[in-house]
Amino acid sequence: EAGGAVVALDAAGRTVVTAVVTGPDGFFDTAILTFRLTRQGALDPAFGDGGTATADFGPAFDIALAVVTDPAGRVTVGGGTINFTTGSADLVLVRYTGAGQPDGSFGTQGVVRSGAFGAGALAFDLAVQADGKLLVGGTAGPGDAGDFLLARYTEAGTLDTAFGTGGRTLVSVGDNDVAYGLAFEGNGRVVLAGTTGDVNTDDTSIAVARFLTDGRPVAGEEPPGSGGLALAAAPNPFGAAAAVTLALAEAGAARVAVYDALGRAVAVLHDGPLAAGVRTFRLDGAALAPGLYVVRAEGAAGGATVRVVRR
């Protein structure tokens, strides 16, 4: 039997599905099945064994909760392996090459199994950054003590020590915190969304947490003039062009870039040294499709963000 399927599309428009398949002992011994379909809906013979690949972590409940592809056609599956005897869970990641074979450059023969997050760790969502690093959102912690988990792995499958604390950040919202979804903001920051509970009342609420690009959690909106740097844009919404004004309290290097709703840089207005004072840059609307954009300024004095709408 099979169930619990999650799906993604690769750059070629093919469908990748990963699911849980049960063995003779039912849910006490499952495996993770991943298969790829052609654009016509048939199993892709160029992937794995006749279109399928299987990961099995022994007599345990192996579960797939997320799948993501990258521009190279590689497939990464995230989830966990749960031992019903001990009640513990390890977060697992499995990466396949575009041919559906275990990617030997990732972890150990294509597998990362991490007990570093403590009992009860599971990956619920994945995202690949532009530099190839893998972001993992989920939960970590035993029972009702679970916290939001955000981790980042290098392309080699090791925790990125430049991110958070040793490659991971845990955020406690309440009881039994689980992050089910992960998204990028236009300025490169990360948002986790999920649920949090109260063991005393059995109430469950929606919870959202935001993180800087280095994995540190953010409390509230960043002030537009924090750290001696201020940013503004007018008119907003704009049509043919908008004037982006940057004010620096001190001279130094600064970068002003524009990002679309998917977090992709679509324009760089300045990247280099600037004297102290006010400088105005032209944001050309002719090259931008209508929609929401984020203008982000960064420098030694801090950072600032303003959202603009192209009519």
PAZAPA-4460 file (N, C-alpha, C; in steps of 0.05 Angstrom, whole numbers, plus 32768, in hexadecimal, padded with zeros to 4 digits):
% residues 311
    n_x    n_y    n_z   ca_x   ca_y   ca_z    c_x    c_y    c_z   seq   type   mol
   8011   7FE8   8000   8000   8000   8000   8012   8019   8000     1      E     A
   8006   802F   7FF6   8015   8048   7FF5   8003   805F   7FFE     2      A     A
   800F   8074   8008   8000   808B   8010   8012   80A3   8018     3      G     A
   8005   80B9   801F   8014   80D0   8028   8026   80DD   8013     4      G     A
   801C   80DF   7FFA   802C   80E8   7FE4   8030   8107   7FE4     5      A     A
   8048   8110   7FDC   804E   812C   7FD8   805A   812E   7FBC     6      V     A
   8058   8145   7FAF   805E   8148   7F93   806E   8161   7F8D     7      V     A
   807F   8160   7F78   808D   8177   7F6E   8091   8174   7F50     8      A     A
   8096   818B   7F43   809C   818A   7F26   80B9   8192   7F23     9      L     A
   80C7   8184   7F10   80E3   818B   7F0B   80E4   81A0   7EF4    10      D     A
   80FC   81A9   7EEE   8100   81BE   7EDA   80F7   81B6   7EBE    11      A     A
   80F5   819C   7EB9   80EC   8192   7E9F   80CE   818D   7E9E    12      A     A
   80C0   8194   7EB4   80A3   8191   7EB5   809A   8175   7EBC    13      G     A
   80AD   8164   7EC5   80A5   8149   7ECD   809C   8149   7EEA    14      R     A
   808B   8136   7EF1   807F   8135   7F0B   808E   8121   7F1D    15      T     A
   8096   812A   7F34   80A4   8119   7F48   8092   8115   7F60    16      V     A
   808D   80FC   7F67   807B   80F5   7F7D   808A   80E4   7F91    17      V     A
   8087   80E9   7FAA   8092   80D8   7FBF   807C   80D1   7FD3    18      T     A
   807D   80B8   7FDC   8067   80AE   7FED   8072   8098   8000    19      A     A
   8061   8090   8012   8067   807B   8025   805B   8061   801A    20      V     A
   806B   804C   801A   8061   8031   8013   8065   801E   802B    21      V     A
   8051   800E   8031   8052   7FFC   8048   805C   7FE1   8040    22      T     A
   806A   7FD4   8053   8073   7FB9   8050   8061   7FA5   805D    23      G     A
   806A   7F8C   8061   8059   7F77   806E   8050   7F7E   808A    24      P     A
   8060   7F8E   8098   8059   7F96   80B4   8049   7FB0   80B5    25      D     A
   803E   7FB9   809F   802E   7FD1   809F   803F   7FEA   80A5    26      G     A
   8033   7FFB   80B6   8041   8015   80BB   8059   8012   80CE    27      F     A
   805E   7FF9   80D8   8076   7FF5   80E8   808E   7FF1   80D7    28      F     A
   808B   7FEF   80BC   80A1   7FEB   80AA   8099   7FF6   808F    29      D     A
   809F   8010   808B   8098   801D   8071   80B2   8026   8063    30      T     A
   80AF   802E   804B   80C5   8039   803B   80BB   8051   802C    31      A     A
   80CE   8061   8022   80C7   8079   8013   80CB   8074   7FF5    32      I     A
   80B6   8076   7FE6   80B6   8071   7FC9   80B6   808C   7FBA    33      L     A
   80C8   808F   7FA8   80C8   80A7   7F97   80C7   809F   7F7A    34      T     A
   80B6   80AC   7F6B   80B4   80A5   7F4E   80B1   80BF   7F3E    35      F     A
   80B9   80BD   7F25   80B7   80D4   7F13   80A6   80CC   7EFA    36      R     A
   8095   80DE   7EF3   8083   80DA   7EDC   808C   80ED   7EC5    37      L     A
   8089   80E2   7EAD   808E   80F3   7E96   8077   8108   7E94    38      T     A
   807A   811A   7E81   8065   812E   7E7E   804B   8122   7E73    39      R     A
   804D   8109   7E69   8035   80FB   7E60   8029   80EA   7E76    40      Q     A
   8035   80E9   7E8E   802A   80DB   7EA5   8033   80BF   7EA8    41      G     A
   8047   80B6   7E99   8051   809B   7E9B   806A   809B   7EAD    42      A     A
   806F   8084   7EBA   8088   8081   7EC9   80A0   8087   7EB7    43      L     A
   80B3   8097   7EC1   80CA   809F   7EB1   80DF   808A   7EB3    44      D     A
   80E5   807A   7E9E   80F9   8065   7EA0   8115   806F   7EA4    45      P     A
   8119   808A   7EA0   8134   8095   7EA5   8139   809C   7EC2    46      A     A
   8126   8095   7ED3   8129   809C   7EF0   8128   8082   7F00    47      F     A
   813E   807D   7F10   813F   8067   7F22   813B   804C   7F14    48      G     A
   812B   803B   7F20   8125   8020   7F15   810A   8020   7F09    49      D     A
   8109   8025   7EEE   80EF   8026   7EE1   80DE   803E   7EE9    50      G     A
   80EB   8053   7EF2   80DC   806B   7EFA   80D9   806F   7F18    51      G     A
   80E3   805C   7F28   80DF   805E   7F45   80FA   805B   7F54    52      T     A
   80FA   8065   7F6C   8111   8061   7F7E   8106   805E   7F9B    53      A     A
   8113   804E   7FAB   8109   8048   7FC6   811E   804C   7FDB    54      T     A
   8117   8058   7FF1   8129   805C   8008   811C   804E   8020    55      A     A
   812B   803D   802D   8121   802E   8044   8135   802F   805B    56      D     A
   812C   8038   8072   813D   803C   8089   813A   8026   809E    57      F     A
   8132   800E   8096   8130   7FF8   80A8   8114   7FF5   80B3    58      G     A
   8110   7FE4   80C7   80F6   7FE0   80D3   80EC   7FF8   80E3    59      P     A
   80E1   800B   80D5   80D7   8024   80E1   80C2   8030   80CF    60      A     A
   80B5   8045   80D9   80A2   8053   80C8   80B0   806A   80BA    61      F     A
   80B8   8064   80A1   80C6   8078   8091   80B1   8088   8082    62      D     A
   80B2   80A3   8084   809D   80B3   8079   80A9   80CA   8068    63      I     A
   809D   80CF   8051   80A4   80E5   803F   8090   80FB   8043    64      A     A
   809A   8113   8048   8089   812A   804D   808E   8142   803A    65      L     A
   80A4   8140   802B   80AB   8157   8019   80BC   814D   8003    66      A     A
   80BB   815A   7FEC   80CC   8154   7FD6   80D2   816D   7FC6    67      V     A
   80EA   8171   7FBD   80F2   8188   7FAE   8105   8180   7F98    68      V     A
   8105   818E   7F81   8118   818A   7F6C   8129   81A3   7F69    69      T     A
   8140   819F   7F5C   8152   81B6   7F57   8157   81B9   7F39    70      D     A
   8163   81CF   7F30   8167   81D3   7F14   8177   81BD   7F06    71      P     A
   8187   81AE   7F15   8197   8198   7F0A   8186   817F   7F06    72      A     A
   816D   817F   7F0F   815C   8168   7F0C   815D   8155   7F24    73      G     A
   816E   815C   7F38   816F   814B   7F50   8156   814D   7F60    74      R     A
   8150   8137   7F6E   8138   8136   7F7E   8140   8131   7F9B    75      V     A
   8136   8142   7FAD   813B   813E   7FCA   8121   8139   7FD8    76      T     A
   8120   8124   7FE8   8109   811C   7FF7   810E   8121   8015    77      V     A
   80FB   812C   8023   80FE   8131   8040   80E8   8124   8050    78      G     A
   80EE   811C   8068   80DA   8110   8079   80E7   8106   8093    79      G     A
   80E2   80ED   809A   80EE   80E2   80B2   80EB   80C4   80B4    80      G     A
   80F8   80B9   80C7   80F5   809C   80CD   80EF   809A   80EB    81      T     A
   80D8   808D   80F1   80CE   808D   810C   80CF   8070   8117    82      I     A
   80DB   806E   812E   80DD   8054   813C   80C6   8053   8150    83      N     A
   80B2   8042   814B   809C   8040   815D   80A3   8034   8178    84      F     A
   80B9   8024   8179   80C1   8017   8192   80CC   802C   81A6    85      T     A
   80DD   803E   819B   80E9   8052   81AD   80DA   806D   81AC    86      T     A
   80C9   8071   8198   80BA   808A   8196   80CB   80A1   818A    87      G     A
   80E3   809B   8181   80F5   80B0   8176   80F2   80B2   8158    88      S     A
   80F9   80C9   814D   80F8   80CE   8131   8111   80DD   8128    89      A     A
   811D   80D4   8112   8134   80E1   8106   812B   80EF   80EC    90      D     A
   8134   8107   80E8   812F   8115   80CF   8140   8107   80B9    91      L     A
   8134   8102   80A2   8143   80F6   808C   8140   8107   8072    92      V     A
   8155   8108   8063   8156   8114   8048   8162   8100   8035    93      L     A
   8156   80FE   801E   8160   80EC   8009   8162   80FB   7FEF    94      V     A
   8179   80FB   7FE3   817D   8109   7FC9   8183   80F5   7FB3    95      R     A
   8175   80F8   7F9D   817A   80E8   7F85   8185   80FA   7F6F    96      Y     A
   8195   80EE   7F5E   819E   80FC   7F46   8187   80FE   7F32    97      T     A
   818B   810D   7F1D   8176   810F   7F09   816F   80F4   7EFC    98      G     A
   8181   80E0   7EFF   817C   80C5   7EF5   816E   80B4   7F0A    99      A     A
   8168   80BF   7F21   815A   80AF   7F35   816C   809D   7F46   100      G     A
   8186   80A2   7F45   8199   8092   7F55   81A1   80A2   7F6E   101      Q     A
   81A7   8094   7F85   81B0   80A3   7F9C   81C8   80B5   7F96   102      P     A
   81C6   80CE   7F9E   81DB   80E2   7F98   81F2   80DF   7FAC   103      D     A
   8207   80D3   7FA3   821E   80CE   7FB5   822C   80E6   7FBF   104      G     A
   8227   80FE   7FB3   8233   8116   7FBD   8224   8123   7FD4   105      S     A
   820D   8117   7FDC   81FC   8122   7FF1   81FB   810E   8008   106      F     A
   8204   8117   8020   8203   8106   8037   8212   80EC   8033   107      G     A
   8207   80D6   803C   8212   80BB   8039   8202   80AC   8025   108      T     A
   820E   80A9   800D   8200   809B   7FF7   81E4   80A7   7FF2   109      Q     A
   81E3   80C2   7FF3   81CB   80D0   7FEC   81B7   80D3   8003   110      G     A
   81BF   80CC   801C   81AD   80CC   8033   81B9   80DD   8049   111      V     A
   81A9   80EE   8055   81AF   80FC   806E   819B   80F3   8083   112      V     A
   81A5   80E8   8099   8193   80E0   80AF   819D   80EE   80C8   113      R     A
   818E   8100   80D2   8197   8112   80E7   8188   810E   8101   114      S     A
   8197   8105   8115   818D   8104   8130   8197   811D   8140   115      G     A
   81A4   812F   8132   81B0   8147   813F   819B   815A   814A   116      A     A
   8182   8157   8140   816D   8169   8149   815E   815F   8161   117      F     A
   8165   8147   816B   8157   813B   8182   8140   812A   8178   118      G     A
   8134   811C   818B   811E   810A   8184   8106   811A   8178   119      A     A
   80F9   810E   8165   80E1   811A   815A   80E5   812D   8143   120      G     A
   80FC   812B   8135   8102   813E   811F   80F6   8133   8105   121      A     A
   80E8   8144   80F7   80DD   813D   80DD   80E0   8155   80CA   122      L     A
   80E5   8150   80B0   80E5   8165   809C   80CA   8166   808E   123      A     A
   80BD   817D   808E   80A3   8180   8082   80A3   8190   8068   124      F     A
   80B8   81A0   8064   80BA   81AF   804B   80D7   81B4   8044   125      D     A
   80DC   81B6   802A   80F7   81BA   8020   80F8   81D1   800B   126      L     A
   810E   81DE   8009   8112   81F2   7FF4   8130   81F3   7FED   127      A     A
   8135   81F7   7FD3   8151   81F9   7FCA   8157   8216   7FC4   128      V     A
   816C   8220   7FD1   8174   823C   7FCC   8182   823E   7FB0   129      Q     A
   8186   8257   7FA7   8193   825B   7F8E   81B0   8250   7F8D   130      A     A
   81BD   824F   7FA5   81D8   8245   7FA6   81D9   8227   7FAA   131      D     A
   81C2   8219   7FA9   81C2   81FC   7FAB   81BE   81F2   7FC7   132      G     A
   81C0   8203   7FDC   81BC   81FA   7FF7   819F   81F3   7FFC   133      K     A
   819B   81E0   800E   8180   81D5   8013   8175   81DF   802E   134      L     A
   815E   81EC   802D   8150   81F5   8046   813C   81E0   804E   135      L     A
   813B   81DA   8068   8129   81C6   8072   8118   81D2   8088   136      V     A
   80FD   81D0   8086   80EB   81D9   809B   80DD   81C1   80A6   137      G     A
   80D8   81C2   80C1   80CA   81AC   80CD   80C7   81AF   80EB   138      G     A
   80CC   819A   80F9   80C9   819A   8116   80DF   818A   8123   139      T     A
   80E7   8190   813B   80FB   8181   814A   80F5   8183   8167   140      A     A
   80F6   816C   8175   80F1   816B   8191   80DE   8155   8198   141      G     A
   80E0   8149   81B0   80D0   8132   81B7   80B3   813A   81BE   142      P     A
   80A0   812B   81B4   8084   812E   81BD   8079   814A   81BA   143      G     A
   806D   8154   81D0   8061   816E   81D0   8076   8185   81D3   144      D     A
   8090   817E   81D4   80A5   8192   81D7   80B1   8199   81BC   145      A     A
   80A5   8192   81A6   80B0   8198   818C   80B1   81B5   8186   146      G     A
   80C5   81BE   8177   80C9   81DA   816F   80C9   81DC   8151   147      D     A
   80C4   81F4   8147   80C9   81FA   812B   80E7   81F5   8125   148      F     A
   80EC   81E8   810F   8107   81E2   8106   810C   81EE   80EB   149      L     A
   8122   81FE   80E8   812C   8207   80CE   8149   8200   80CD   150      L     A
   8151   81F1   80B8   816D   81E8   80B5   8176   81ED   8099   151      A     A
   8190   81F0   8095   819B   81F3   807A   81B2   81E0   8076   152      R     A
   81B1   81D2   8060   81C6   81BF   8059   81D5   81C8   8040   153      Y     A
   81EF   81C2   8040   81FF   81C7   8029   81F8   81B3   8013   154      T     A
   8203   81B8   7FFB   81FE   81A5   7FE5   820A   8189   7FEB   155      E     A
   821D   8188   7FFE   8228   816E   8005   8217   8160   801A   156      A     A
   8202   816D   8024   81F1   8160   8038   81FA   8163   8054   157      G     A
   820B   8177   805A   8213   817D   8075   8205   8196   807E   158      T     A
   8200   8198   8099   81F4   81B0   80A3   8206   81C8   809E   159      L     A
   81FB   81DE   8094   820A   81F6   808E   820E   8206   80A8   160      D     A
   8227   8206   80B1   822D   8213   80CB   822B   8231   80CA   161      T     A
   8229   823D   80B2   8225   825A   80B0   8208   8262   80B4   162      A     A
   81F7   824E   80B9   81DA   8253   80BB   81D1   824C   80D7   163      F     A
   81C3   825E   80E4   81B8   8259   80FF   81CE   8251   8113   164      G     A
   81C8   823C   8123   81DC   8232   8136   81E3   8216   812C   165      T     A
   81FB   8214   8120   8204   81FB   8116   81F4   81F0   80FF   166      G     A
   81E7   8203   80F0   81D7   81FB   80D9   81BA   81F9   80DD   167      G     A
   81B0   81FF   80F5   8194   81FC   80FB   818A   8212   810F   168      R     A
   8171   8217   810E   8164   8229   8121   814A   821C   812B   169      T     A
   8146   821C   8145   812E   8212   8152   811F   822A   815E   170      L     A
   8105   822B   8159   80F4   8240   8165   80DD   8233   8174   171      V     A
   80DB   823A   818D   80C5   822F   819E   80AE   8244   819E   172      S     A
   8097   823C   8194   807F   824D   8193   806C   8246   81AA   173      V     A
   8068   822D   81AD   8056   8223   81C2   805D   8206   81C7   174      G     A
   8048   81F5   81C6   804C   81D8   81C9   8048   81CA   81AE   175      D     A
   8059   81B6   81A9   8056   81A6   8191   8055   81B8   8178   176      N     A
   806A   81C8   8174   806C   81DA   815D   8075   81CA   8144   177      D     A
   8067   81CD   812F   806E   81BF   8116   806C   81D3   80FF   178      V     A
   8082   81D6   80F0   8083   81E7   80D8   807D   81D6   80C0   179      A     A
   8066   81DB   80B3   805F   81CB   809C   8067   81D7   8081   180      Y     A
   806B   81F2   8081   8071   81FF   8068   8088   8212   806A   181      G     A
   8097   8216   8054   80AE   8227   8053   80AD   8238   803A   182      L     A
   80B4   8252   803D   80B3   8264   8025   80C9   8279   8028   183      A     A
   80D2   8284   8011   80E5   829A   8010   80D6   82B4   800E   184      F     A
   80E0   82C9   801D   80D8   82E4   8018   80E9   82EF   8001   185      E     A
   80E1   8305   7FF6   80F0   8311   7FE0   810C   831A   7FE8   186      G     A
   8111   831F   8001   812B   8328   800A   813D   8311   8013   187      N     A
   8134   82F8   800D   8144   82E1   8014   813F   82D5   802F   188      G     A
   812F   82E2   803F   8128   82D7   8059   8115   82C0   8056   189      R     A
   8112   82B0   806B   8102   8297   8069   80EB   8299   807D   190      V     A
   80D4   828F   8075   80BD   828E   8086   80B4   8270   808A   191      V     A
   80AF   8268   80A3   80A4   824F   80A9   8087   8253   80B2   192      L     A
   8075   8241   80AA   8059   8242   80B3   8051   8226   80BC   193      A     A
   8042   8226   80D2   8039   820C   80DC   8025   820F   80F2   194      G     A
   8027   81FD   8106   8014   81FE   811C   8023   81FC   8137   195      T     A
   8015   8206   814B   801F   8204   8166   8007   81FD   8178   196      T     A
   800C   81EF   818E   7FF7   81E6   819F   7FFA   81EE   81BC   197      G     A
   7FE6   81E7   81CC   7FE7   81EC   81E9   7FDF   81D1   81F6   198      D     A
   7FF1   81C4   8203   7FEB   81AA   820E   7FD6   81AB   8225   199      V     A
   7FD3   81C3   8230   7FBF   81C5   8246   7FA3   81C8   823C   200      N     A
   7F9F   81D4   8224   7F84   81D8   821A   7F7E   81C8   8200   201      T     A
   7F93   81BC   81F5   7F91   81AD   81DB   7F8A   81C0   81C4   202      D     A
   7F8E   81DA   81C8   7F89   81ED   81B2   7FA1   81ED   819F   203      D     A
   7F9B   81F1   8185   7FAF   81F3   8170   7FAC   820D   8161   204      T     A
   7FC2   821B   815C   7FC2   8234   814E   7FD6   8234   8137   205      S     A
   7FD1   8246   8124   7FE4   824A   810F   7FFC   825A   8119   206      I     A
   8014   8253   8111   802C   8262   8119   803E   8267   8101   207      A     A
   804A   827F   8101   805C   8287   80EB   8075   8292   80F7   208      V     A
   808C   828B   80EC   80A6   8295   80F6   80B7   829E   80DE   209      A     A
   80C5   82B4   80E1   80D6   82C0   80CC   80F3   82BF   80D4   210      R     A
   8105   82BB   80C0   8121   82B8   80C6   8131   82C9   80B2   211      F     A
   8148   82D4   80BC   815B   82E1   80AB   8169   82CD   8099   212      L     A
   8178   82D7   8086   8185   82C5   8073   819A   82B4   8081   213      T     A
   81A4   82BC   8098   81B7   82AB   80A7   81AA   8299   80BB   214      D     A
   818F   8297   80BB   8181   8284   80CC   8178   828F   80E7   215      G     A
   817F   82A8   80EC   8176   82B4   8106   8158   82BC   8104   216      R     A
   8149   82B6   8119   812C   82BE   8118   8129   82DC   8119   217      P     A
   8114   82E6   810C   810D   8302   810C   80F4   8307   811C   218      V     A
   80F5   831B   812D   80DD   8323   813C   80D2   833C   8130   219      A     A
   80BB   833B   8123   80AE   8352   8118   80BA   835B   80FE   220      G     A
   80B1   8371   80F3   80BA   837C   80DA   80D3   838D   80DE   221      E     A
   80E6   838B   80CC   80FE   839A   80CE   80F9   83B7   80C9   222      E     A
   8100   83C9   80DC   80FB   83E6   80D8   8109   83F0   80BE   223      P     A
   80FC   8401   80AF   8108   840A   8096   8121   841A   8099   224      P     A
   8126   8425   80B1   813E   8435   80B5   8151   8429   80C9   225      G     A
   8152   840E   80CC   8162   8402   80E0   8180   8405   80DA   226      S     A
   8190   840A   80EE   81AD   8409   80EB   81B8   841F   80DA   227      G     A
   81AC   8437   80D7   81B7   844C   80C8   81B2   844A   80AA   228      G     A
   819E   843A   80A2   8198   8437   8086   817A   8438   8082   229      L     A
   8171   8448   806F   8154   844B   806A   814E   8448   804C   230      A     A
   8136   843E   8046   812F   8438   802A   8112   8440   8025   231      L     A
   810D   844B   800E   80F2   8453   8006   80EF   8450   7FE8   232      A     A
   80D6   844E   7FDF   80D1   844C   7FC2   80B7   845B   7FBB   233      A     A
   80B7   846A   7FA5   80A0   8479   7F9D   80A1   847E   7F7E   234      A     A
   808A   847E   7F71   806F   8478   7F7C   806D   845A   7F81   235      P     A
   8059   8453   7F91   8055   8437   7F97   8037   8433   7F9C   236      N     A
   8029   8425   7F89   8032   8416   7F72   803F   8428   7F5D   237      P     A
   804F   841B   7F4B   805C   842B   7F36   8057   841E   7F1B   238      F     A
   805C   842D   7F06   8058   8424   7EEB   8072   8423   7EDC   239      G     A
   8079   8439   7ECE   8091   8439   7EBD   80AA   8438   7ECE   240      A     A
   80AA   8445   7EE5   80C2   8446   7EF6   80BA   844E   7F12   241      A     A
   80CC   8447   7F25   80CA   8450   7F41   80E5   845B   7F4A   242      A     A
   80E4   846F   7F5B   80FD   847A   7F67   8102   846C   7F81   243      A     A
   8118   845E   7F83   8120   8450   7F9C   8135   8462   7FAA   244      V     A
   812F   846B   7FC2   8140   847D   7FD0   814D   846F   7FE8   245      T     A
   8167   8470   7FE9   8177   8464   7FFE   8186   847A   800E   246      L     A
   8183   8479   8028   8191   848C   803A   81A5   847C   804B   247      A     A
   81BE   8485   804B   81D3   8478   805B   81DE   848C   806F   248      L     A
   81E0   8484   8088   81EB   8496   809C   8209   8498   809A   249      A     A
   8216   8482   8090   8233   8481   808D   823A   8476   8072   250      E     A
   8252   847E   8068   825B   8474   804E   8262   8456   8051   251      A     A
   825F   8447   803B   8265   842B   803B   8259   841D   8024   252      G     A
   825F   8403   8022   8254   83F3   800C   8237   83EE   8011   253      A     A
   8228   83ED   7FFB   820B   83E8   7FFD   8201   83D9   7FE4   254      A     A
   81ED   83C9   7FE7   81E1   83BB   7FD0   81C3   83C0   7FD1   255      R     A
   81B8   83C8   7FBB   819B   83CC   7FB9   8191   83B9   7FA2   256      V     A
   8181   83A6   7FA9   8177   8393   7F95   8159   8390   7F97   257      A     A
   814E   8386   7F81   8131   8382   7F7F   812B   8365   7F7B   258      V     A
   8118   835A   7F89   8111   833D   7F88   80F4   833A   7F81   259      Y     A
   80EE   8324   7F73   80D2   831E   7F6D   80C6   830E   7F83   260      D     A
   80AD   8305   7F80   809E   82F7   7F95   80AA   82DC   7F9B   261      A     A
   80BB   82D1   7F89   80C8   82B7   7F8D   80E4   82BA   7F99   262      L     A
   80EB   82D3   7FA0   8105   82D7   7FAC   811C   82D9   7F98   263      G     A
   8116   82DB   7F7E   812B   82DE   7F6A   8133   82FB   7F65   264      R     A
   814D   8300   7F64   8156   831B   7F5E   8150   8322   7F41   265      A     A
   8141   8338   7F3D   8139   8340   7F22   8147   835A   7F19   266      V     A
   8153   8368   7F2D   8162   8380   7F26   8174   8387   7F3D   267      A     A
   818C   8392   7F36   819E   839C   7F4A   81A2   83BA   7F44   268      V     A
   8199   83CB   7F56   819A   83E8   7F52   81B5   83F4   7F59   269      L     A
   81C2   83E7   7F6C   81DD   83F1   7F74   81EB   83DA   7F83   270      H     A
   8205   83D8   7F7F   8215   83C5   7F8E   8232   83CF   7F8F   271      D     A
   8238   83DD   7FA5   8252   83E9   7FA7   8253   83FF   7FBD   272      G     A
   8269   840E   7FBD   826B   8423   7FD2   8259   843B   7FCD   273      P     A
   8250   8447   7FE3   823F   845F   7FE2   8248   8473   7FF8   274      L     A
   8247   848C   7FF1   824C   84A0   8006   8234   84A3   8018   275      A     A
   8238   84AE   8030   8222   84B3   8042   820F   84C8   8035   276      A     A
   81F6   84C4   803B   81E2   84D7   8030   81CC   84C8   8022   277      G     A
   81BE   84D7   8011   81A6   84CC   8003   81AC   84C7   7FE5   278      V     A
   81A5   84B0   7FDB   81A9   84AA   7FBF   8190   849E   7FB4   279      R     A
   8189   84A5   7F9B   8170   849B   7F8F   8177   848A   7F76   280      T     A
   816A   8473   7F74   816F   8461   7F5D   8154   845E   7F4E   281      F     A
   8156   8459   7F34   813F   8455   7F24   8139   8437   7F21   282      R     A
   8121   842F   7F28   8117   8414   7F24   8106   8414   7F0B   283      L     A
   8110   8408   7EF6   8103   8408   7EDC   80EC   83F3   7EDC   284      D     A
   80D4   83FC   7ED8   80BD   83EA   7ED8   80B9   83DC   7EBD   285      G     A
   80C7   83E5   7EA8   80C2   83D9   7E8E   80CA   83BC   7E8D   286      A     A
   80DF   83B4   7E9D   80E9   8399   7E9C   80DB   8387   7EB1   287      A     A
   80C7   8391   7EBF   80BA   8382   7ED5   809D   837D   7ECE   288      L     A
   8095   8365   7ED3   8078   835E   7ECF   8069   8369   7EE7   289      A     A
   804F   836F   7EE3   803F   8378   7EF9   803F   8364   7F11   290      P     A
   8041   836F   7F29   8041   835E   7F40   8050   836B   7F57   291      G     A
   8054   835B   7F6C   8062   8364   7F85   807F   835F   7F83   292      L     A
   808F   8373   7F8B   80AC   8370   7F8C   80B6   837B   7FA7   293      Y     A
   80CE   8372   7FAE   80DB   837B   7FC7   80F6   8388   7FC0   294      V     A
   80F9   83A1   7FC9   8113   83AF   7FC6   8122   83AC   7FE1   295      V     A
   813A   83A2   7FDF   8149   839C   7FF7   8164   83AB   7FF6   296      R     A
   816A   83BB   800B   8184   83C9   800D   8194   83BD   8024   297      A     A
   81AD   83B7   801F   81BE   83AC   8034   81D9   83BA   8034   298      E     A
   81E3   83BF   804C   81FD   83CB   804E   8208   83C6   806A   299      G     A
   8220   83D1   806F   822C   83CE   8089   821B   83DA   809F   300      A     A
   820A   83EE   8098   81F9   83FB   80AC   81E0   83EB   80B3   301      A     A
   81DA   83D6   80A4   81C2   83C6   80A9   81B4   83C0   808F   302      G     A
   819A   83BB   8091   818A   83B5   807A   816E   83C1   807B   303      G     A
   8161   83C3   8064   8146   83CE   8063   8138   83C2   804B   304      A     A
   811E   83C0   804D   810E   83B4   8038   80F5   83C5   8034   305      T     A
   80ED   83C7   801A   80D4   83D4   8014   80C7   83C4   7FFE   306      V     A
   80AD   83C0   8000   809D   83B1   7FEC   8091   83C5   7FD9   307      R     A
   8093   83BE   7FBF   8088   83CF   7FAA   8076   83BF   7F98   308      V     A
   8063   83CC   7F8B   8051   83BE   7F78   8054   83CA   7F5D   309      V     A
   805A   83BA   7F49   805B   83C3   7F2D   803E   83BF   7F22   310      R     A
   8032   83D6   7F19   8017   83D5   7F0E   8016   83C6   7EF4   311      R     A
***
